[in-house]
């Protein structure tokens, strides 16, 4: 078995396999299956809105270019996040019966290694291929998702609170009253005149904030370490399902997004399986991965954001004092010195600046 060989022997066997057309085809198929499986288990966006497979026949062609898009219904009395044909949030809500979900393409760089370098390589080449494929695509997916939900929270809607602050007194700790507050905030936004009274489906937070919550007395009343949601381990906190992530470079530590159930939130589509290609040409081995997805927030009021004390954007503490002696670590979620309900300019700028 290849897995039982040393790294050098493994790489030699790999070189022998990739030297033939048949071997390249087998490696390409193995890589495609690996990327497909690992993406399902790694992207937190898929745990919040499960991804559905579609085909080109399900899509429509854009009249302005060669891109594809889908049209899906909007919940009655709701509004969707508007995006352009490239998937960029345009800062406006779409109201009506339907909204457009563009198909966007995510492509990794074309990675290369020479045959000579591979012979001297001290690690299994497949590990390098794995590290340069799935992590890149899953980060692109999750970044795209956060841009959409950030836009959903950032565009104010009359009478709907969507950005709130924790009532806790210690940095990055979570009180039971915080969960009551964010649930009520979400309900106040989506249930204006809506008798269906949608519940909070899950909360997304960073691993660091979750671990801080675990040490609170009574916080882990029903933690379930074996719960799995679409391949991602899902715990509960105060009876609410939690999706954790270690991507604090994307989701600032202390930011907690609350979402309704997927059927009331939005859509997540995959146009075919991810494409993985690997080939060898004149002593140069190259590989690249690509996928096409369509993601949209069909009800902007189905997202709420809570920020805990001590919350920060990546690399920034937000601890500078402001007029009146207030501290941005105390009111980072809402407008500084004002009531909850409107996302701060710093937060809006952060989520809008995420690039994919």
Kinemage of the C-alpha trace (Angstrom):
@kinemage 1
@onewidth
@group {chain A} dominant
@subgroup {mainchain}
@vectorlist {calphas} color= white
{ca unk a 1} P 0.000 0.000 0.000
{ca unk a 2} L 1.249 3.496 -0.839
{ca unk a 3} L 0.369 4.784 2.621
{ca unk a 4} L 2.789 2.305 4.188
{ca unk a 5} L 5.798 3.559 2.238
{ca unk a 6} L 8.258 6.217 3.346
{ca unk a 7} L 7.810 9.722 1.936
{ca unk a 8} L 10.575 9.246 -0.627
{ca unk a 9} L 9.231 5.882 -1.766
{ca unk a 10} L 5.710 7.278 -1.834
{ca unk a 11} L 6.755 10.169 -4.041
{ca unk a 12} L 8.613 7.835 -6.397
{ca unk a 13} L 5.456 5.746 -6.753
{ca unk a 14} L 3.507 8.941 -7.336
{ca unk a 15} L 5.928 9.959 -10.116
{ca unk a 16} L 5.554 6.584 -11.742
{ca unk a 17} L 1.769 6.855 -11.670
{ca unk a 18} L 1.559 10.418 -12.990
{ca unk a 19} L 3.884 9.613 -15.896
{ca unk a 20} L 1.061 7.877 -17.765
{ca unk a 21} L -2.206 9.312 -19.105
{ca unk a 22} L -4.185 6.644 -17.287
{ca unk a 23} L -2.361 7.375 -14.045
{ca unk a 24} L -3.084 11.109 -14.344
{ca unk a 25} L -6.766 10.336 -14.894
{ca unk a 26} L -6.847 8.151 -11.774
{ca unk a 27} L -5.100 10.816 -9.677
{ca unk a 28} L -7.478 13.485 -10.994
{ca unk a 29} L -10.534 11.433 -10.037
{ca unk a 30} L -9.103 10.628 -6.604
{ca unk a 31} L -8.373 14.316 -6.033
{ca unk a 32} L -11.863 15.335 -7.134
{ca unk a 33} L -13.497 12.900 -4.733
{ca unk a 34} L -11.242 14.054 -1.902
{ca unk a 35} L -12.036 17.741 -2.456
{ca unk a 36} L -15.772 17.043 -2.690
{ca unk a 37} L -15.800 15.087 0.584
{ca unk a 38} L -13.551 17.411 2.557
{ca unk a 39} L -15.385 20.587 1.505
{ca unk a 40} L -18.616 19.099 2.806
{ca unk a 41} L -17.001 18.663 6.206
{ca unk a 42} L -14.931 21.849 6.391
{ca unk a 43} L -16.984 24.879 5.276
{ca unk a 44} L -19.155 26.333 8.061
{ca unk a 45} L -21.399 27.992 5.478
{ca unk a 46} L -22.554 24.523 4.428
{ca unk a 47} L -23.483 23.676 8.007
{ca unk a 48} L -25.717 26.750 8.155
{ca unk a 49} L -27.264 26.464 4.671
{ca unk a 50} L -26.853 22.899 3.358
{ca unk a 51} L -25.600 22.864 -0.210
{ca unk a 52} L -27.837 21.478 -2.947
{ca unk a 53} L -26.535 20.098 -6.265
{ca unk a 54} L -27.772 21.704 -9.485
{ca unk a 55} L -27.023 21.365 -13.184
{ca unk a 56} L -26.645 23.887 -15.976
{ca unk a 57} L -30.232 23.099 -16.993
{ca unk a 58} L -31.409 24.607 -13.683
{ca unk a 59} L -29.714 27.931 -14.461
{ca unk a 60} L -30.454 30.856 -16.737
{ca unk a 61} L -27.969 32.777 -18.862
{ca unk a 62} L -27.222 36.389 -18.023
{ca unk a 63} L -28.161 38.754 -20.863
{ca unk a 64} L -25.149 41.018 -20.144
{ca unk a 65} L -22.361 38.427 -20.140
{ca unk a 66} L -21.701 34.696 -20.185
{ca unk a 67} L -22.446 34.105 -16.513
{ca unk a 68} L -25.255 31.943 -15.136
{ca unk a 69} L -27.755 32.601 -12.389
{ca unk a 70} L -30.781 31.126 -10.660
{ca unk a 71} L -34.040 32.750 -9.601
{ca unk a 72} L -35.618 31.734 -6.320
{ca unk a 73} L -38.650 32.895 -4.370
{ca unk a 74} L -38.461 35.403 -1.535
{ca unk a 75} L -40.399 34.771 1.658
{ca unk a 76} L -43.608 36.855 1.816
{ca unk a 77} L -43.049 40.250 3.453
{ca unk a 78} L -39.284 39.645 3.403
{ca unk a 79} L -36.364 41.134 1.480
{ca unk a 80} L -33.312 39.464 -0.049
{ca unk a 81} L -29.742 40.710 -0.139
{ca unk a 82} L -29.059 42.178 -3.561
{ca unk a 83} L -25.962 41.007 -5.414
{ca unk a 84} L -24.566 41.735 -8.856
{ca unk a 85} L -23.717 39.207 -11.553
{ca unk a 86} L -20.333 38.540 -9.913
{ca unk a 87} L -21.881 37.792 -6.528
{ca unk a 88} L -20.888 41.139 -4.974
{ca unk a 89} L -23.400 42.436 -2.378
{ca unk a 90} L -24.678 45.772 -3.633
{ca unk a 91} L -25.803 47.153 -0.264
{ca unk a 92} L -29.499 47.114 -1.142
{ca unk a 93} L -32.442 44.896 -0.401
{ca unk a 94} L -34.462 43.208 -3.134
{ca unk a 95} L -38.183 43.172 -2.495
{ca unk a 96} L -40.765 41.306 -4.505
{ca unk a 97} L -41.478 37.678 -5.192
{ca unk a 98} L -38.066 36.474 -6.415
{ca unk a 99} L -34.365 37.244 -6.292
{ca unk a 100} L -31.321 36.419 -8.383
{ca unk a 101} L -28.534 34.110 -7.209
{ca unk a 102} L -25.457 34.414 -9.466
{ca unk a 103} L -23.204 31.419 -10.051
{ca unk a 104} L -19.671 32.357 -9.025
{ca unk a 105} L -16.447 30.468 -9.717
{ca unk a 106} L -13.784 29.889 -7.087
{ca unk a 107} L -10.388 28.808 -8.399
{ca unk a 108} L -7.173 28.065 -6.537
{ca unk a 109} L -3.804 29.103 -7.881
{ca unk a 110} L -2.022 26.691 -10.204
{ca unk a 111} L 0.502 25.009 -7.935
{ca unk a 112} L 3.676 23.489 -9.348
{ca unk a 113} L 6.587 21.282 -8.394
{ca unk a 114} L 9.330 19.892 -10.594
{ca unk a 115} L 10.123 16.195 -10.791
{ca unk a 116} L 13.617 16.926 -9.450
{ca unk a 117} L 12.244 18.787 -6.434
{ca unk a 118} L 9.741 16.016 -5.771
{ca unk a 119} L 12.474 13.394 -5.671
{ca unk a 120} L 14.191 15.378 -2.922
{ca unk a 121} L 10.901 16.251 -1.165
{ca unk a 122} L 10.764 14.880 2.380
{ca unk a 123} L 6.967 14.847 2.711
{ca unk a 124} L 4.284 12.989 0.806
{ca unk a 125} L 3.282 15.045 -2.226
{ca unk a 126} L -0.399 14.206 -1.685
{ca unk a 127} L -0.290 16.093 1.624
{ca unk a 128} L 0.940 19.199 -0.175
{ca unk a 129} L -1.814 18.814 -2.764
{ca unk a 130} L -4.425 18.488 -0.025
{ca unk a 131} L -3.140 21.559 1.808
{ca unk a 132} L -3.291 23.668 -1.365
{ca unk a 133} L -6.793 22.603 -2.421
{ca unk a 134} L -9.536 22.195 0.173
{ca unk a 135} L -8.432 24.899 2.657
{ca unk a 136} L -8.335 27.488 -0.130
{ca unk a 137} L -11.800 26.666 -1.482
{ca unk a 138} L -13.478 26.359 1.908
{ca unk a 139} L -12.084 29.724 2.963
{ca unk a 140} L -13.386 31.301 -0.252
{ca unk a 141} L -16.833 29.807 0.376
{ca unk a 142} L -16.977 30.971 3.981
{ca unk a 143} L -15.658 34.437 3.113
{ca unk a 144} L -18.349 34.795 0.454
{ca unk a 145} L -20.981 33.691 2.963
{ca unk a 146} L -19.816 36.196 5.602
{ca unk a 147} L -19.925 39.010 3.054
{ca unk a 148} L -23.559 38.163 2.344
{ca unk a 149} L -24.647 37.891 5.973
{ca unk a 150} L -22.648 41.011 6.854
{ca unk a 151} L -24.550 42.866 4.147
{ca unk a 152} L -27.833 41.471 5.473
{ca unk a 153} L -27.148 42.803 8.959
{ca unk a 154} L -25.569 46.025 7.729
{ca unk a 155} L -28.498 47.320 5.690
{ca unk a 156} L -30.930 48.842 8.154
{ca unk a 157} L -34.615 47.965 8.003
{ca unk a 158} L -37.139 50.180 9.762
{ca unk a 159} L -38.237 48.733 13.092
{ca unk a 160} L -35.945 45.710 12.926
{ca unk a 161} L -33.064 45.306 15.354
{ca unk a 162} L -30.329 43.131 13.916
{ca unk a 163} L -27.141 44.126 15.732
{ca unk a 164} L -26.996 43.849 19.510
{ca unk a 165} L -24.408 43.832 22.279
{ca unk a 166} L -23.824 41.351 25.043
{ca unk a 167} L -24.982 42.161 28.560
{ca unk a 168} L -22.076 40.178 29.987
{ca unk a 169} L -19.450 41.854 32.143
{ca unk a 170} L -16.370 39.783 31.278
{ca unk a 171} L -14.586 39.748 27.936
{ca unk a 172} L -15.754 36.992 25.596
{ca unk a 173} L -18.053 35.350 28.137
{ca unk a 174} L -21.622 34.434 27.301
{ca unk a 175} L -24.490 34.783 29.733
{ca unk a 176} L -27.811 33.002 29.379
{ca unk a 177} L -29.429 36.414 29.026
{ca unk a 178} L -27.265 36.967 25.922
{ca unk a 179} L -28.929 34.034 24.218
{ca unk a 180} L -32.357 35.304 25.208
{ca unk a 181} L -31.416 38.698 23.803
{ca unk a 182} L -30.159 37.498 20.440
{ca unk a 183} L -33.145 35.170 19.995
{ca unk a 184} L -35.536 38.003 20.763
{ca unk a 185} L -33.598 40.289 18.418
{ca unk a 186} L -33.891 37.828 15.564
{ca unk a 187} L -37.575 37.263 16.281
{ca unk a 188} L -38.288 40.999 16.399
{ca unk a 189} L -36.855 41.342 12.907
{ca unk a 190} L -38.509 38.420 11.161
{ca unk a 191} L -41.818 38.275 12.998
{ca unk a 192} L -43.193 41.729 12.342
{ca unk a 193} L -46.597 40.792 11.082
{ca unk a 194} L -45.427 37.204 10.596
{ca unk a 195} L -47.477 34.725 12.578
{ca unk a 196} L -45.074 31.854 11.892
{ca unk a 197} L -42.665 32.982 14.646
{ca unk a 198} L -39.457 31.558 13.259
{ca unk a 199} L -36.989 30.084 15.724
{ca unk a 200} L -33.221 30.497 15.846
{ca unk a 201} L -31.800 27.617 13.825
{ca unk a 202} L -28.157 27.953 14.881
{ca unk a 203} L -25.490 30.367 16.060
{ca unk a 204} L -22.072 30.733 14.447
{ca unk a 205} L -19.130 31.669 16.647
{ca unk a 206} L -15.380 31.251 16.909
{ca unk a 207} L -13.874 28.384 18.843
{ca unk a 208} L -12.237 30.806 21.299
{ca unk a 209} L -15.539 32.386 22.330
{ca unk a 210} L -17.183 28.986 22.597
{ca unk a 211} L -14.483 27.664 24.902
{ca unk a 212} L -14.880 30.766 27.085
{ca unk a 213} L -18.565 29.981 27.396
{ca unk a 214} L -17.869 26.401 28.442
{ca unk a 215} L -16.250 27.478 31.715
{ca unk a 216} L -19.313 29.414 32.835
{ca unk a 217} L -21.386 27.648 35.523
{ca unk a 218} L -24.357 25.958 33.921
{ca unk a 219} L -23.425 27.063 30.416
{ca unk a 220} L -22.867 23.548 29.131
{ca unk a 221} L -26.257 22.242 30.138
{ca unk a 222} L -26.660 20.149 27.023
{ca unk a 223} L -23.376 20.051 25.153
{ca unk a 224} L -23.428 17.191 22.674
{ca unk a 225} L -20.034 16.259 21.306
{ca unk a 226} L -21.406 13.655 18.908
{ca unk a 227} L -23.923 15.806 17.091
{ca unk a 228} L -23.090 16.184 13.424
{ca unk a 229} L -24.614 18.639 10.959
{ca unk a 230} L -23.598 17.914 7.359
{ca unk a 231} L -20.314 16.426 8.477
{ca unk a 232} L -19.437 19.228 10.927
{ca unk a 233} L -19.545 18.517 14.651
{ca unk a 234} L -22.228 20.702 16.189
{ca unk a 235} L -22.592 21.459 19.896
{ca unk a 236} L -25.450 23.128 21.721
{ca unk a 237} L -25.361 25.950 24.243
{ca unk a 238} L -28.404 26.899 26.302
{ca unk a 239} L -30.456 24.693 24.013
{ca unk a 240} L -29.259 26.434 20.823
{ca unk a 241} L -27.281 24.651 18.145
{ca unk a 242} L -23.753 26.055 17.761
{ca unk a 243} L -21.566 25.922 14.651
{ca unk a 244} L -17.953 26.585 15.644
{ca unk a 245} L -15.076 27.747 13.501
{ca unk a 246} L -11.359 28.288 14.029
{ca unk a 247} L -11.325 30.831 11.177
{ca unk a 248} L -10.879 33.843 13.446
{ca unk a 249} L -9.079 35.543 10.569
{ca unk a 250} L -12.525 35.708 8.926
{ca unk a 251} L -15.015 35.820 11.778
{ca unk a 252} L -13.747 38.181 14.487
{ca unk a 253} L -13.530 36.571 17.908
{ca unk a 254} L -16.567 37.631 19.918
{ca unk a 255} L -18.894 37.990 16.920
{ca unk a 256} L -21.907 35.673 17.082
{ca unk a 257} L -24.266 35.384 14.124
{ca unk a 258} L -27.726 33.951 14.737
{ca unk a 259} L -29.635 32.389 11.849
{ca unk a 260} L -33.090 31.017 11.324
{ca unk a 261} L -33.616 27.586 9.797
{ca unk a 262} L -32.194 27.231 6.263
{ca unk a 263} L -35.598 27.149 4.546
{ca unk a 264} L -36.287 30.674 5.793
{ca unk a 265} L -32.754 31.986 5.396
{ca unk a 266} L -31.442 31.485 1.871
{ca unk a 267} L -29.949 29.110 -0.678
{ca unk a 268} L -26.652 27.381 -1.329
{ca unk a 269} L -26.116 25.572 -4.625
{ca unk a 270} L -23.249 23.631 -6.187
{ca unk a 271} L -23.090 23.557 -9.988
{ca unk a 272} L -21.592 20.124 -10.470
{ca unk a 273} L -18.777 18.663 -8.377
{ca unk a 274} L -15.521 20.520 -7.687
{ca unk a 275} L -13.007 20.149 -10.499
{ca unk a 276} L -9.521 18.902 -9.687
{ca unk a 277} L -6.855 18.622 -12.372
{ca unk a 278} L -3.318 17.343 -12.088
{ca unk a 279} L -0.874 16.717 -14.906
{ca unk a 280} L 2.800 16.292 -15.669
{ca unk a 281} L 4.403 17.987 -18.641
{ca unk a 282} L 8.148 18.055 -19.409
{ca unk a 283} L 9.128 17.414 -15.800
{ca unk a 284} L 6.710 19.941 -14.300
{ca unk a 285} L 3.799 18.683 -12.153
{ca unk a 286} L 0.867 21.098 -11.888
{ca unk a 287} L -2.480 20.933 -10.118
{ca unk a 288} L -5.453 23.250 -9.666
{ca unk a 289} L -8.917 23.102 -8.125
{ca unk a 290} L -12.096 24.909 -9.096
{ca unk a 291} L -15.758 24.958 -8.080
{ca unk a 292} L -18.909 26.809 -9.129
{ca unk a 293} L -21.479 27.732 -6.494
{ca unk a 294} L -24.503 29.960 -6.058
{ca unk a 295} L -25.258 31.397 -2.633
{ca unk a 296} L -27.899 33.914 -1.616
{ca unk a 297} L -29.621 35.305 1.467
{ca unk a 298} L -33.309 35.206 0.596
{ca unk a 299} L -34.477 36.852 3.818
{ca unk a 300} L -32.184 39.535 5.185
{ca unk a 301} L -34.139 39.670 8.453
{ca unk a 302} L -33.200 36.067 9.205
{ca unk a 303} L -29.706 37.090 10.363
{ca unk a 304} L -28.717 38.846 13.578
{ca unk a 305} L -25.316 39.696 15.041
{ca unk a 306} L -24.305 39.876 18.687
{ca unk a 307} L -20.896 41.140 19.779
{ca unk a 308} L -19.448 40.166 23.128
{ca unk a 309} L -17.353 42.468 25.250
{ca unk a 310} L -13.790 42.296 24.031
{ca unk a 311} L -14.855 41.512 20.470
{ca unk a 312} L -12.310 42.537 17.885
{ca unk a 313} L -11.630 42.505 14.201
{ca unk a 314} L -8.550 40.481 13.186
{ca unk a 315} L -5.398 42.146 14.428
{ca unk a 316} L -7.241 45.022 16.126
{ca unk a 317} L -8.207 45.326 19.779
{ca unk a 318} L -10.777 48.149 19.378
{ca unk a 319} L -9.896 49.411 22.840
{ca unk a 320} L -9.410 53.120 22.113
{ca unk a 321} L -11.578 55.381 24.228
{ca unk a 322} L -14.087 57.714 22.605
{ca unk a 323} L -16.042 60.786 23.658
{ca unk a 324} L -17.941 60.270 26.880
{ca unk a 325} L -15.476 57.723 28.216
{ca unk a 326} L -17.125 54.796 26.425
{ca unk a 327} L -15.001 51.983 25.052
{ca unk a 328} L -15.419 50.375 21.650
{ca unk a 329} L -15.025 46.969 23.278
{ca unk a 330} L -18.285 47.700 25.104
{ca unk a 331} L -20.376 48.849 22.152
{ca unk a 332} L -18.716 47.441 19.079
{ca unk a 333} L -21.879 45.801 17.799
{ca unk a 334} L -24.187 48.787 17.689
{ca unk a 335} L -23.790 52.486 17.039
{ca unk a 336} L -21.348 53.942 19.562
{ca unk a 337} L -23.242 55.551 22.412
{ca unk a 338} L -26.620 54.806 20.849
{ca unk a 339} L -29.204 52.058 21.116
{ca unk a 340} L -28.807 48.590 19.679
{ca unk a 341} L -30.206 47.991 16.245
{ca unk a 342} L -27.772 49.481 13.744
{ca unk a 343} L -24.448 47.939 12.847
{ca unk a 344} L -21.451 50.133 13.575
{ca unk a 345} L -19.515 51.697 10.723
{ca unk a 346} L -16.464 49.650 11.749
{ca unk a 347} L -18.407 46.412 11.417
{ca unk a 348} L -19.982 47.372 8.113
{ca unk a 349} L -16.566 48.286 6.716
{ca unk a 350} L -15.021 45.032 7.930
{ca unk a 351} L -17.559 42.666 6.339
{ca unk a 352} L -17.767 44.732 3.159
{ca unk a 353} L -13.963 44.590 2.804
{ca unk a 354} L -13.768 40.781 2.890
{ca unk a 355} L -12.486 39.637 -0.475
{ca unk a 356} L -12.878 36.318 -2.247
